Every structure is written in structure tokens, then in C-alpha cells.
Amino acid sequence: MAPFLFEPQSDEEIEHSEEEEASEPESEPGSEPEESEGEEEEEDEQEASRISKEKKKKKTQSPWDFAKYTESVAEEHARRSTTSVDEKISKALKQRSTPLAVPSQNNDVDDSSDSEPDKQEDYRPDEEDEEEGNAGDSKSFFAPSDGASFHADSFLQLHLSRPLLRACEALGYAKPTPIQAACIPLALNGRDICGSAITGSGKTAAFALPTLERLLFRPKRMHAIRVLILTPTRELAVQVHSMIEKLAQFTDIRCCLVVGGLSTKVQEAALRSMPDIVVATPGRMIDHLRNSMSVDLDDLAVLILDEADRLLELGFSAEIHELVRMCPKKRQTMLFSATMTEEVDDLIKLSLTKPVRLSADPSAKRPAALTEEVVRIRRLREANQEAVLLAMCSKTFTSKVIIFSGTKQAAHRLKIIFGLAGLKAAELHGNLTQAQRLEALEQFRKQEVDFLIATDVAARGLDIIGVQTVINYACPRDLTSYVHRVGRTARAGREGCAVTFVTDNDRSLLKAIAKRAGSKLKSRIVAEQSIHKWSHIIEQLEDQIAEVLEEEREERALRKAEMEATKAENLIAHKEEIFSRPKRTWFVTETEKKVAAKAAKASINNDKSSGKVISAQEAEDLKMKEKRKREREKNLPRKKRRKLEAAREMLEDEGDDDKPEAKGANKKEKGGLSLVDVAYRRAKAVKAVKKAMDSGKIVKKNKKNTDRPSRKSSSRTQEMQELFQADMKDKKPKRRGAGAGKKSKSSFKSKSRYKRR
């Protein structure tokens, strides 16, 4: 069989190079004048070019549109009365007194170093690791996939309906990829599928098209949630939702997006309308299932887990198992990922029934057109890592570059440095709002910025066409993360380059990368003078970086104070309405998330030498115990349930206060005390007050307050006795004298009356 050639999966690249492609048919006829049938061939070529132009005019749709999901960032800043980072950077640039030395200036002293290219050498590993064989026991669990074919000439051969074929044509999908050709027929038959393929091979359309085909024949009078698609990140969920909407544009199938960072009320209203497909992240979906009325998964027919190995990392496992438990047992489950781990195999055995394992291009572990390079950062040069990055981005990799950093703070600092150095960059990490994150992706997709500085949030599933280079500024923690990071480039047969910064602590990963890349791995050596120049520039920029960060800190504090004031105003104005709402319950509290994240990070740090990522089993067990407890608490009366929740919150606060042992001892005593400790401390305080009273150390003001209750308690009986005796002495005789005369009179009269009668 001839090797498969990927077709472009979107018209974005066609739109950018429209002029070049339009000029190609004109030059081709002139190059063949010597042939005998030249005129006929010219006519055929002109007709083909005309048809291709008509097709190109039709192909004006793009599957990805991130801008329509949230408000613009400018509106958000105006509503929150804040300014963007770009505005702060431009303000700092205007206030700059002395201009910085730019590497591209001709009158620079080190101009010879800028023209000097970086050196490339073949990387030769010192040691070669032996390949580890996989256990063959898991193969018996899967059903045989003998009938699956990884080749199809067109989507028409896959027995799709006309509306879906029309949508594929509108998006520019001409020929199915191997994973699509194998997956779509089996999914149409309702089989459980575990699909694995290289990055950029069209896995989203592989599960979207058969799902939409099945939904075309649903009972339309009965509205229900029939398909649930779970993704690990919000951006990937937005991308999948946009893709499904484009594929279903000629049908009546409705799709809903349920992710964090967007309006909960809007999502709740959309879920109550019972859409056919829900694309969600696990946490927000569980939140709606527990706290939103009339939202359930009783009629679910298809469950799809996209990027399943990422879903099970860092505390996602309990949420996935909970959602699988809420789904009906009679359902179709499809699971897709570019990499498979042991945890994914466990989930497969738990949630799938007789699944078919499809592995498209199993021999091609890496894209054929990918160039992999390594930049060694020695221990003495780790301080100049930012200078090395800027030296590469200023002269070698100048556009369509994704830079992966290890932390959110490092990504934000790189964004400020790039802006102050005159390089157009956008940032993408968890400290941004959802509008800012989607705005950054949209700017990079439209090529308004040349660099996208991101954390691992952008490492999974994002299909941004035209990415030429991926730079791992912070080395990934394992080979799986490396595969997904470099998978953002060289997608669908296009060329791409991946550069990884490797320190002395990352030798184990370097060996794994060298083993994966083989002889194609290159070692890049950046020019020394260029690094020296950029390190000098970064030193000059430190004051401006500190000013920008300080301004952001002040804005954050002011924003927090405004939020607290607004919250207090709302509590006062709408107190009855707020307290009449039912209390929201959470599958995992914020404190439990922190505990799970710490346990996962500790396990990663402990096993970093072996290069394996082990999930926090203890944290997962803790979550499951808490979940069982809360299930039992549902049947308790409301007062008891509230008391238990309050006690749990007190214990959580006590756990948070355990960190400062020496300095914060007094703070620790305030939260989470038992009744015995409270009674003991009160008795101790009363004893101390009595001692101070006896010694005369207490001020008169305090003494008056303390004497009143004691004086009342000691002399109360004596006062009552004195009052009683005085009353008896003074008032009794008078009552007797007056009462006796009256009594005798009345008695005599009464007697006389009785006698007369």
C-alpha cells in the first residue's frame, strides 16, 4: 500500500497563500510547449484551475473560532477598570530614558555576532537504553480489529449522510485520514473504541462524524442529552465545540459548551433546553449535575473521552470515575489519545465493553517532517537561559512560534520581556481570565502576534495551523508531555521544528528524546556573543519589569478590595434572596484540590529520576471516602447536615493553619477548636482574672465590669430578705387595721342581712 499523504484539514493555509496558488496554473502551461497535445493539456489545466478557484471560493470557513465565545478583552478591562499588560509595556517603553541596544542595528558593535549563524551538530548519546517490551496481557481484553481498514479514498465511501458530506466539503476535507477511515465505520456500528494516532491526524473528526451521523436518526420529539464529550482543558473544549458546530451546520443537531470561566447561568439554561451534544470539562459538568435542576445523563447514548491520559493526570481521575458512574451502563464509549498510559488501560477496563483498539500509523511515533533539536544549558549558564531564548527568537525563529514555560509566573515574565524587547507575543496560562486566554489564541491564529508563550494548557489537542516552531523553554517532565508539546507543529504532513532546552538535571529525558528521534536529533549551539548581548539587555530591563509587575500587583489588590465591597453590598441589598437559595455542594472542595495537587507534585518530584508520572493514589482514596460520606449525608436532616459541613470546614481550616508552626502558633489556636479545649481555655481565663483582681493589677474600668456580676450573685439573697422583712414590718400592720374594720363591718352587715332574711 502506498504511504498516506495528509490533506490540509482547514482552508486557513489556503487563504494565506491564495495569490501564490492562483499564479501556479498560469506558469504551468507555458512550461510544456514542446508536447504534441499541448493545446488540449492547456485547456484541461485551465479548466482544472477554474474548478479549483471555484472550490477555493467556497472554502471560506475555518473550523476554529475562539472569539465568539466570550466578550472582548477590551470590554472586560473596561468593566473591571483595569489595563492590559500590553498597555503597561507600552507605557514603560514611552517612559524609557535611554534606548536599548537592539541586535538588528547596523551600527552595533556586536553586529558580526548577529550575522553569525547558530551551529548545528548531530547529537550522539553516550548511552543507549534497551527497549522495554510491553506486557501482552492487555491484548486479550480487546476485541480483534481484523476488519478495520485504515484507507479510504473519500468520505463518500464511509457511508455518511449528505449534510455531513456537504459540511466536510465546506471545511475543505477531501480525503479521510487513517484514523478517520478506521474509526468511522466501527463507531457507526456502536462499537466501543480505543483510538490512538499521532498528533495532528484528525482524531476530533474521527469521533465527531459518526456521532453526528447517529444523531441524525434520533427520536426528535424526545429532547435529551445523548452525547457527552469530556476534554482536559477549556481551550480544547472550545475547539471541539467549534468543530462540531461547523460539521453540524447543515443539520438540526444542537451542541452546548460547559466549561469553567464562562457564565454558569447561561450554561445552566442551555443544559435545561436539553441539547443533543455537550462538550465539557469534568469539574464544571459535575457541578451542574449536582447543583442545577433538571440536568441529568439518564438518556446518554455516547460518552467520548478526548486526550484520556491527560484527563487522568493530577487529580482528574476521581471526577472521570464519578461521571462514568453517573452515565447509563448501556452506552457507547470512545476514548482517544496520542499516548496511552497504564492509568488509561485501567479506565478502559472499567468503562469500555469489548473495545476495539485502533492504532493508526503505529510505526510512525514521530511526524516524518519534524526536525528535533536540543540546546544544552550547562549549570553555569542556567542564569542566561532567557538570553539564549531571545537570541534564538530574534534571528532564527522569528514567527509562528509556541514557547512552553514551566510555570505561570515564568510565562508572564517572558511576555513582559518580549514586549519590552519589541517582539510581538501573547501569553496563555491559568492566571488569565477565559476571555484573555481565548483572545491570545485568536491573535496567534490570525498571526497578529509572532510568539505564543504558554504553559502545558496549550500542549493538548490545540490545532493551530501554520505553527512552524515549538520551543520547550522549560524541559517537559516526561516523554509523554514532550510528544504532546512538539505535536503542535509538523501536523498533517507539514514541516516543523522542535527545540528543547535541556539542563544537567534533565539527562534522563534527553536520553528518551534521543532514543525516540534516533539519528535525526540535532544539537544547536547558540552564538556566545549574541547571548552576552541579550543578557546585558535583560539586565537593563529589570527595573521596567519590576515596575510593570508592581503596577499589576497594585491593580490586583484594588480589584480584590472592589470585589469585597461589591459582595458586601449585594449581601445587604439581596440578603433574603441569597440565603433562600439552596447551598451548592462540591464533589471536590478547594482544600481537597490543593491536597491532591501537592500529593501529585510530590510523587512527580520523587519519581523524576525514573521519568515516570505516578498519580496520587492517597489523594484519590481521600476523595472517594469524602464522596461516600456525602452520599450518606444526603439522607440526614438539614440541621444535622449543616452541622457536619461546618465541622468539616473547621477541620479544613485547621489543616490550612498547620503550616506556620513557630510563628503562627496563635493563629492556629483560633480555628478548628474542640469544645473541651474551649472550656479549658475559658476556665483558665477566669482563673487568671481572679488572680489579677486579688493582686490589683486590673484597671478600674475592667474592675467595674468584672465586679457587677459577682456582686449581684453574692448579695442577691440578702437583698431579697431585707426587702421582704421591711415590707412585712411596714405594710402588714396597716393592712391589718384597715382591713379589720372593714372586715367586721362587712361581716356584721352580711350577718345582719342574713339574720333579717
C-alpha positions in Angstrom: 0.0 0.0 0.0 1.3 3.4 -0.9 2.1 5.7 2.1 -0.7 8.0 3.1 -0.4 11.7 2.3 -2.2 14.1 4.6 -4.6 16.6 3.0 -4.8 20.1 4.6 -7.6 19.9 7.2 -8.5 23.6 7.0 -8.7 26.4 4.5 -6.6 28.8 6.6 -3.4 28.0 4.9 -5.1 28.2 1.5 -6.4 31.6 2.3 -2.9 32.9 3.3 -1.3 31.6 0.1 -4.1 32.3 -2.3 -2.1 34.6 -4.5 0.7 32.1 -4.9 -1.6 29.2 -5.8 -3.6 31.3 -8.2 -0.4 32.1 -10.1 0.7 28.5 -10.4 -1.7 27.4 -13.1 -0.7 30.3 -15.3 3.0 29.2 -15.3 2.5 25.5 -15.8 1.0 25.6 -19.3 4.0 27.7 -20.6 6.5 25.1 -19.4 5.2 22.4 -21.8 5.1 23.9 -25.3 7.0 21.1 -26.9 4.4 18.3 -26.4 2.2 17.3 -29.3 -1.0 17.7 -27.4 0.0 20.9 -25.7 -3.2 22.8 -26.5 -5.5 20.2 -25.1 -3.5 19.9 -22.0 -3.5 23.7 -21.6 -7.3 23.7 -21.9 -7.6 20.9 -19.4 -5.3 22.7 -17.0 -7.2 26.0 -17.4 -10.5 24.2 -16.7 -8.9 22.4 -13.6 -7.6 25.8 -12.4 -11.1 27.3 -12.8 -12.7 24.5 -10.9 -10.0 24.8 -8.2 -10.7 28.5 -7.9 -14.4 27.9 -7.6 -13.7 25.4 -4.8 -11.4 27.8 -3.1 -14.1 30.5 -3.1 -16.4 28.0 -1.4 -13.7 27.0 1.2 -14.0 30.2 3.2 -14.9 28.6 6.5 -12.5 27.8 9.3 -13.2 25.1 11.9 -11.8 27.1 14.8 -13.3 30.4 16.0 -12.3 31.3 19.6 -13.5 35.0 19.5 -17.3 34.3 19.6 -17.4 32.5 23.0 -16.6 35.4 25.3 -16.7 39.2 25.4 -13.7 41.0 24.1 -10.7 41.7 26.4 -11.1 45.4 26.0 -14.7 45.2 27.3 -13.6 43.1 30.2 -10.9 45.6 31.2 -13.3 48.4 30.9 -15.8 46.6 33.1 -13.2 45.7 35.7 -11.4 49.2 35.4 -8.0 47.6 34.7 -5.4 47.8 32.0 -3.8 45.1 29.9 -0.2 44.0 30.1 0.4 45.5 26.6 -0.7 48.9 27.7 1.6 48.7 30.7 4.5 47.6 28.5 3.9 50.5 26.0 3.7 52.9 28.9 7.1 51.6 30.2 8.5 52.0 26.7 7.4 55.6 26.5 9.0 56.3 29.9 12.3 54.8 28.9 15.0 57.4 29.1 17.9 55.7 27.1 17.2 53.5 24.1 18.4 49.9 24.4 20.8 48.2 22.0 18.8 46.2 19.5 20.6 43.3 17.9 19.4 44.2 14.4 21.0 47.6 14.3 23.8 48.1 11.7 25.9 50.4 13.9 26.1 48.0 16.8 29.4 46.8 18.0 28.4 43.2 18.0 26.8 43.2 14.6 29.2 40.4 13.5 27.8 38.1 16.1 24.2 38.6 14.8 25.1 37.6 11.3 26.9 34.5 12.7 24.5 31.6 12.4 23.9 29.1 15.1 25.8 25.8 14.8 24.1 22.5 14.3 25.6 19.2 15.1 24.4 15.6 15.2 23.6 14.6 18.7 25.4 11.5 19.9 24.1 10.0 23.1 26.6 8.5 25.5 24.4 5.6 26.4 21.8 3.6 24.6 18.9 2.3 26.5 17.4 -1.0 25.7 13.8 -1.1 24.6 11.3 -2.3 27.2 8.7 -4.7 26.0 5.1 -4.1 26.7 3.1 -6.7 28.6 1.0 -8.8 26.2 -1.8 -9.5 28.7 -3.8 -6.4 27.8 -4.3 -7.6 24.2 -6.7 -10.4 25.3 -9.1 -7.7 26.8 -9.6 -6.0 23.4 -11.8 -7.3 20.6 -10.0 -8.2 17.4 -9.8 -5.3 14.8 -9.3 -7.5 11.8 -12.0 -5.9 9.6 -10.8 -2.3 10.2 -9.4 -0.6 7.2 -7.1 2.4 7.5 -7.6 3.6 3.9 -10.5 5.3 2.2 -10.4 7.4 -1.0 -13.3 9.8 0.1 -15.8 10.4 2.8 -18.5 9.1 0.5 -17.1 5.6 1.0 -17.7 5.8 4.7 -21.5 5.9 4.3 -22.0 9.4 5.7 -25.2 11.4 5.1 -25.4 14.2 2.6 -25.5 17.1 5.2 -22.2 15.8 6.8 -20.6 15.4 3.4 -21.6 18.9 2.5 -20.0 20.2 5.7 -16.8 18.3 5.0 -16.6 19.9 1.6 -17.2 23.3 3.1 -14.4 22.8 5.5 -12.0 21.5 2.8 -11.8 17.9 4.0 -11.1 15.9 0.8 -9.8 12.6 2.0 -10.1 10.8 5.3 -7.0 10.3 7.4 -6.1 6.7 8.5 -7.7 7.1 12.0 -10.9 8.5 10.4 -11.1 5.8 7.8 -10.8 3.1 10.5 -12.8 4.7 13.3 -15.9 6.0 11.5 -17.4 2.6 10.2 -16.8 0.9 13.6 -18.3 3.8 15.5 -21.4 3.8 13.2 -22.0 0.2 14.3 -22.0 1.3 18.0 -18.7 -0.4 19.0 -16.6 0.8 21.9 -13.3 2.2 20.5 -9.9 3.0 22.0 -8.2 5.1 19.3 -4.5 6.1 19.2 -2.8 8.1 16.5 0.0 10.6 16.1 -0.7 14.3 16.8 -2.5 16.2 14.0 -4.1 13.1 12.4 -7.7 14.3 12.7 -9.0 12.5 15.8 -11.7 15.1 16.5 -13.4 14.5 13.2 -12.9 10.7 13.7 -15.3 10.7 16.6 -17.5 13.7 15.7 -18.6 12.5 12.2 -20.0 9.1 13.3 -21.6 10.6 16.4 -23.4 13.2 14.2 -24.4 10.5 11.8 -26.1 8.5 14.6 -27.8 11.6 15.9 -29.5 12.3 12.6 -31.7 9.3 13.3 -32.6 10.1 16.9 -36.2 10.4 18.1 -36.6 14.2 17.6 -39.7 14.6 19.8 -37.8 13.5 22.9 -35.2 16.1 23.8 -32.3 14.7 25.8 -28.6 14.9 26.3 -27.4 12.0 24.2 -23.6 12.7 23.7 -21.1 13.8 26.3 -17.6 14.8 25.2 -15.0 15.3 28.0 -11.7 17.2 27.5 -9.0 18.1 29.9 -8.7 21.9 29.1 -11.1 24.7 28.4 -9.4 25.7 25.2 -9.6 22.2 23.8 -13.3 22.0 24.7 -13.9 25.3 22.8 -12.0 23.9 19.8 -14.0 20.7 19.8 -17.3 22.6 20.2 -16.4 24.9 17.3 -15.5 21.9 15.2 -18.8 20.1 15.9 -20.8 23.2 15.2 -19.1 23.5 11.8 -19.7 19.9 11.0 -23.4 20.1 12.1 -24.2 23.4 10.3 -26.5 21.8 7.8 -28.4 19.7 10.4 -30.7 20.4 13.3 -28.3 18.9 15.9 -27.7 21.3 18.9 -24.4 21.4 20.8 -23.6 23.0 24.2 -20.3 24.1 25.8 -19.9 23.6 29.5 -16.5 24.8 30.8 -15.2 26.9 33.7 -14.6 30.6 33.3 -17.8 31.2 31.4 -21.2 32.2 32.8 -22.8 29.4 34.9 -26.3 30.8 34.4 -26.0 30.7 30.6 -24.7 27.2 30.7 -27.5 26.1 33.1 -30.2 27.5 30.8 -28.5 25.8 27.8 -28.4 22.4 29.6 -32.1 22.7 30.6 -33.0 23.1 26.9 -31.6 19.5 26.5 -29.0 19.9 23.7 -28.0 16.7 21.8 -24.3 17.1 22.4 -22.5 18.5 25.5 -18.8 19.3 25.3 -17.5 19.8 28.8 -14.6 19.8 31.3 -15.1 17.3 34.1 -15.3 19.7 37.1 -17.9 22.1 35.7 -20.0 19.2 34.4 -20.1 17.6 37.8 -21.0 21.0 39.3 -24.1 21.2 37.0 -25.1 17.7 37.6 -25.1 18.2 41.4 -26.4 21.8 41.7 -28.5 22.5 38.6 -32.1 21.5 38.4 -33.4 19.2 35.7 -29.9 18.2 34.4 -29.1 14.5 34.2 -27.4 11.9 32.0 -30.2 9.3 32.1 -30.6 9.2 28.3 -26.9 9.3 27.4 -26.0 7.2 24.4 -22.4 8.1 23.7 -19.5 9.0 26.0 -16.3 10.3 24.5 -13.0 10.9 26.4 -10.6 13.1 24.4 -7.0 13.2 25.5 -7.8 10.5 28.0 -4.3 10.2 29.5 -4.3 13.9 30.4 -7.8 13.6 31.9 -6.4 11.1 34.4 -3.4 13.2 35.5 -3.1 15.4 38.6 -6.4 14.6 40.3 -8.8 14.2 37.4 -9.2 10.5 37.9 -11.9 10.7 40.6 -14.1 13.1 38.5 -13.9 10.9 35.5 -14.8 7.8 37.5 -17.8 9.8 39.0 -19.0 10.8 35.6 -18.7 7.3 34.3 -20.7 6.1 37.2 -23.5 8.6 36.5 -23.8 7.5 32.9 -26.0 4.6 31.9 -24.3 1.2 31.5 -25.8 0.7 28.1 -23.9 3.3 26.1 -21.1 3.6 23.5 -17.8 4.8 24.9 -15.0 6.1 22.7 -11.5 7.0 24.1 -8.9 8.9 22.1 -5.3 10.0 22.8 -2.0 10.2 21.1 -0.3 8.5 24.1 -1.5 5.6 26.2 -0.5 5.0 29.9 -1.3 2.4 32.5 -4.0 4.5 34.0 -5.7 4.8 30.7 -5.7 1.0 30.4 -7.3 0.7 33.9 -10.0 3.2 32.8 -10.5 1.2 29.6 -11.1 -2.0 31.5 -13.5 -0.2 33.8 -15.7 1.8 31.4 -15.4 0.0 28.0 -17.0 -3.3 26.9 -15.2 -5.3 24.4 -13.4 -2.3 22.8 -11.6 -2.3 19.5 -8.1 -0.8 19.8 -7.2 1.2 16.7 -3.7 2.5 16.3 -3.2 4.4 13.1 0.5 4.5 11.9 1.9 2.7 14.9 5.4 2.6 13.4 5.4 6.4 12.9 5.8 7.5 16.6 7.1 10.9 15.4 5.9 13.0 12.4 8.2 12.4 9.4 8.6 16.2 8.7 9.6 17.1 12.2 13.1 18.4 12.9 14.1 17.9 16.6 16.9 19.9 18.1 18.4 20.2 21.6 20.1 23.2 23.3 22.3 22.1 26.2 22.1 24.6 29.1 25.1 23.9 31.4 24.9 24.5 35.1 26.9 27.8 34.9 24.7 29.1 32.1 21.2 28.5 33.6 21.0 32.2 34.6 21.3 33.1 30.9 18.5 30.9 29.7 16.3 33.9 28.9 19.1 35.5 26.9 19.5 32.2 24.9 15.8 32.2 24.1 15.8 35.8 23.0 18.9 35.3 20.8 17.1 32.4 19.0 13.8 34.2 18.6 15.4 37.5 17.4 17.2 36.0 14.4 16.5 32.3 13.8 12.8 31.6 14.8 11.0 34.8 14.2 7.4 33.9 13.6 4.7 31.3 14.3 6.5 30.0 17.4 5.0 28.5 20.5 7.2 28.7 23.6 6.4 26.4 26.5 7.4 27.5 30.0 7.2 25.5 33.2 5.2 28.0 35.4 2.7 30.7 35.0 5.0 33.3 36.6 7.8 32.4 34.1 5.4 32.7 31.2 4.2 36.1 32.4 7.8 37.3 32.9 8.7 36.2 29.3 5.7 38.0 27.9 6.9 41.3 29.6 10.5 40.8 28.4 9.4 40.1 24.8 7.2 43.2 24.9 9.9 45.4 26.2 12.4 44.0 23.7 10.0 44.9 20.8 8.8 41.3 20.0 5.1 40.7 19.5 4.0 38.0 21.9 0.8 36.7 23.6 0.6 34.6 26.8 -1.7 31.6 27.7 -1.8 30.2 31.2 -4.1 29.7 34.2 -3.7 33.1 35.8 -5.6 34.8 32.9 -9.4 35.1 32.6 -11.1 32.9 30.0 -11.6 35.9 27.7 -7.9 36.7 27.8 -6.9 33.1 27.1 -9.2 32.8 24.0 -8.1 36.2 22.8 -4.5 35.1 22.9 -5.3 32.0 20.8 -7.2 34.1 18.4 -4.4 36.6 18.0 -1.9 33.8 17.4 -4.2 32.1 14.9 -4.7 35.3 12.9 -0.9 35.9 13.1 -1.3 39.3 14.9 1.5 38.1 17.2 4.5 36.0 16.3 5.0 34.2 19.6 2.6 32.4 21.9 4.1 31.9 25.4 2.2 29.2 27.2 2.2 26.5 29.9 1.0 22.9 29.4 -2.5 24.3 29.0 -1.7 24.6 25.2 0.1 21.3 25.0 -3.0 19.1 24.3 -5.1 18.9 21.2 -4.9 22.5 20.0 -4.8 22.5 16.2 -3.3 25.9 15.2 -2.4 25.6 11.5 0.9 27.1 10.5 2.9 26.7 13.7 6.5 26.4 12.4 8.5 26.0 15.7 7.9 24.7 19.2 10.5 25.8 21.8 10.5 23.9 25.1 11.9 26.7 27.3 11.3 24.6 30.4 12.0 20.9 29.8 8.9 18.7 30.0 8.7 16.3 32.9 8.4 13.1 30.8 8.4 11.8 27.3 4.6 11.9 27.1 4.5 15.6 27.7 7.3 16.1 25.2 5.3 14.2 22.5 2.2 16.4 23.0 4.2 19.6 23.1 6.1 19.0 19.9 2.8 17.8 18.4 1.7 21.4 18.0 3.9 21.6 14.9 4.5 19.4 11.9 0.8 18.5 11.9 -0.9 16.7 9.0 2.3 16.2 7.0 3.6 19.8 7.2 7.1 20.6 8.2 8.0 21.8 11.7 10.9 22.2 14.2 11.0 21.4 17.9 13.8 22.9 20.1 14.2 21.8 23.7 16.3 23.4 26.4 18.0 20.7 28.4 19.8 21.3 31.7 22.0 18.9 33.6 19.1 17.8 35.7 17.2 16.6 32.6 19.6 13.9 31.3 17.1 11.1 31.6 14.6 12.9 29.4 17.4 13.7 26.9 18.2 10.0 26.6 14.5 9.3 25.9 14.3 12.0 23.3 17.4 10.8 21.6 16.1 7.2 21.6 12.8 8.4 20.0 14.4 10.7 17.4 17.2 8.4 16.5 19.8 9.8 14.2 17.6 12.8 13.3 18.2 14.6 16.6 20.4 17.7 16.2 22.3 19.7 18.8 22.1 23.6 18.4 24.9 25.8 19.7 23.8 29.5 20.0 26.5 32.2 19.3 28.2 33.3 22.5 28.3 37.0 21.7 24.6 37.1 21.0 23.9 35.5 24.4 26.1 38.1 26.1 24.4 41.0 24.3 20.9 39.8 25.3 21.9 39.1 28.9 23.1 42.7 29.0 19.8 44.0 27.6 17.8 41.9 30.1 19.8 43.4 32.9 18.8 46.9 31.7 15.2 45.9 31.5 15.0 44.6 35.1 13.8 47.9 36.5 11.0 48.2 34.0 9.9 44.6 34.5 9.7 45.3 38.3 7.6 48.4 37.6 5.1 46.5 35.4 4.8 43.7 38.0 4.3 46.2 40.8 1.6 48.0 38.9 -0.1 44.7 38.3 0.1 43.9 42.0 -1.5 47.2 42.9 -4.3 46.7 40.4 -4.9 43.2 41.7 -5.2 44.5 45.3 -7.5 47.3 44.3 -9.6 44.8 42.2 -9.9 42.5 45.2 -11.0 45.3 47.5 -13.7 46.4 45.0 -14.9 42.8 44.7 -15.2 42.5 48.5 -17.1 45.8 48.7 -19.4 44.7 45.9 -20.0 41.4 47.6 -20.9 43.2 50.8 -23.3 45.5 49.0 -25.0 42.5 47.3 -25.4 40.7 50.6 -27.1 43.7 52.2 -29.3 44.5 49.2 -30.3 40.9 48.3 -29.9 39.1 51.7 -33.2 37.3 51.6 -32.8 36.1 48.1 -29.2 34.9 48.6 -30.0 33.0 51.8 -33.1 31.4 50.3 -31.1 29.7 47.6 -30.1 26.1 48.3 -26.4 25.7 49.3 -24.2 24.5 46.5 -22.4 21.2 47.0 -19.0 20.3 45.6 -17.6 17.0 44.5 -14.1 18.2 45.5 -13.5 21.3 47.7 -10.7 23.7 47.0 -8.8 22.4 50.0 -9.0 18.8 48.7 -7.8 20.0 45.3 -4.8 21.6 47.0 -4.1 18.4 48.9 -4.3 16.3 45.7 -2.1 18.7 43.7 0.5 18.7 46.5 0.5 14.9 46.6 0.8 14.6 42.8 3.6 17.1 42.7 5.4 15.2 45.5 5.1 12.0 43.6 6.4 13.6 40.4 9.4 15.1 42.2 10.1 11.7 43.9 10.0 9.8 40.6 11.6 12.4 38.4 14.8 10.4 38.1 12.9 7.4 36.6 10.9 9.6 34.2 7.5 8.2 35.2 4.5 10.1 36.4 2.5 8.3 39.2 -0.9 9.7 40.2 -1.6 10.4 43.8 -3.5 7.3 45.0 -3.8 8.5 48.5 -5.4 11.7 47.3 -7.8 9.7 45.1 -8.8 7.4 48.1 -9.4 10.5 50.2 -11.7 11.9 47.6 -13.6 8.7 47.3 -14.1 8.5 51.1 -15.3 12.0 51.2 -17.7 11.3 48.3 -19.2 8.2 50.1 -19.6 10.3 53.3 -21.5 13.0 51.5 -23.7 10.4 49.8 -24.7 9.1 53.2 -25.2 12.7 54.5 -27.8 13.4 51.8 -30.5 11.4 53.8 -29.8 13.3 57.0 -32.0 16.2 58.2 -30.9 19.6 57.1 -29.7 20.8 60.5 -27.5 17.8 61.1 -26.1 18.1 57.5 -25.3 21.8 58.1 -23.6 20.9 61.4 -21.5 18.2 59.7 -20.5 20.6 56.9 -19.5 23.3 59.4 -17.4 20.8 61.4 -15.7 19.7 58.1 -14.9 23.3 57.2 -13.4 23.8 60.7 -11.2 20.8 60.2 -10.1 22.1 56.8 -9.2 25.5 58.3 -7.2 23.8 61.0 -5.3 21.8 58.3 -4.5 25.0 56.5 -3.2 26.6 59.6 -0.8 23.7 60.4 1.9 25.2 58.1 3.3 28.0 60.3 4.4 26.0 63.4 6.6 28.5 65.3 5.5 31.9 64.1 1.7 31.3 63.6 1.0 29.4 66.8 -1.5 31.9 68.0 -3.3 31.9 64.6 -3.5 28.1 64.8 -5.4 28.2 68.1 -8.1 30.4 66.6 -9.6 28.0 64.1 -10.9 24.4 64.5 -11.0 24.1 68.3 -12.9 21.3 70.1 -15.4 22.0 72.9 -13.0 20.6 75.5 -10.3 23.0 74.5 -12.7 26.0 74.5 -14.0 25.1 78.0 -10.5 24.6 79.3 -9.3 27.9 78.0 -12.3 29.8 79.4 -11.7 28.3 82.8 -8.1 29.3 82.6 -9.0 32.8 81.6 -11.5 33.1 84.6 -8.8 31.9 87.0 -6.3 34.5 85.6 -8.9 37.3 86.0 -9.4 36.3 89.7 -5.7 36.3 90.3 -5.4 39.7 88.7 -8.3 41.1 90.8 -6.7 39.8 94.0 -3.3 41.4 93.2 -4.9 44.6 92.0 -3.4 44.5 88.5 -6.7 45.2 86.6 -7.7 48.7 85.8 -10.8 50.2 87.4 -12.8 50.2 84.2 -12.3 46.5 83.8 -12.9 46.1 87.6 -16.3 47.6 87.3 -17.3 45.3 84.6 -16.0 42.3 86.4 -17.5 43.3 89.8 -21.0 43.7 88.7 -21.9 40.1 88.1 -20.1 38.9 91.2 -21.8 41.5 93.5 -25.2 40.6 92.1 -24.6 36.9 92.6 -23.2 37.3 96.2 -25.8 39.7 97.7 -28.9 38.8 95.9 -30.4 36.6 98.7 -29.6 39.2 101.4 -31.3 42.0 99.5 -34.4 39.9 98.9 -34.6 39.0 102.6 -34.2 42.7 103.7 -36.8 43.8 101.3 -39.2 41.1 102.5 -38.7 41.9 106.2 -39.1 45.7 105.7 -42.3 45.0 103.7 -43.6 42.8 106.4 -42.9 45.3 109.2 -44.2 48.5 107.5 -47.1 47.4 105.4 -48.6 44.4 107.3 -50.0 46.2 110.4 -51.6 49.0 108.3 -53.3 46.4 106.1 -54.5 44.6 109.3 -56.0 47.7 110.9 -57.8 48.9 107.9 -58.8 45.5 106.8 -60.1 44.5 110.3 -62.6 47.4 110.5 -63.8 46.9 107.1 -64.0 43.2 107.6 -66.0 43.5 110.8 -68.3 46.0 109.2 -68.9 44.0 106.2 -69.2 40.8 108.1 -71.7 42.4 110.6 -73.8 43.8 107.7 -73.8 40.5 106.0 -74.7 38.7 109.1 -77.4 41.1 109.9 -78.7 40.8 106.4 -78.8 37.0 106.7 -80.5 37.3 110.1 -83.2 39.7 108.8 -83.9 37.4 106.0 
